[in-house]
Amino acid sequence: MLYWALIFLLIALVSAVFGFGGIATTAASIAQILFIIALVLLLISLVVGFTRSKR
């Protein structure tokens, strides 16, 4: 668990550098795309999980 906390800390520090450096709009658009992809994958996994559990 500590490993993941350190990974997320590094990601936060890198994104802060980009945000304060002027690449914020590009980073924000990439974050929006990744969020939408994550939502789609979540919905797909939920649908597959519900259909397999009913069999």
C-alpha positions, -999 to +999 in steps of 0.1 A: +000+000+000+029+023+007+042+016-027+011+028-044+010+059-022+045+068-033+036+062-069+006+086-066+028+111-049+052+111-078+024+114-103+009+144-083+043+161-082+049+156-120+014+169-127+020+199-104+051+208-124+032+206-156+003+226-142+025+254-129+047+253-161+020+263-185+011+229-200-021+228-179-045+228-208-029+199-225-026+179-193-063+187-185-075+175-219-055+143-215-069+138-180-105+142-194-098+116-221-083+092-196-113+097-173-138+089-200-118+058-210-118+047-173-156+052-171-162+032-203-140+003-190-158+004-156-192+001-173-180-027-195-166-046-166-198-041-146-219-054-175-197-084-180-196-091-142-234-090-139-240-112-169-215-138-158-228-139-122-264-146-133-254-178-151 
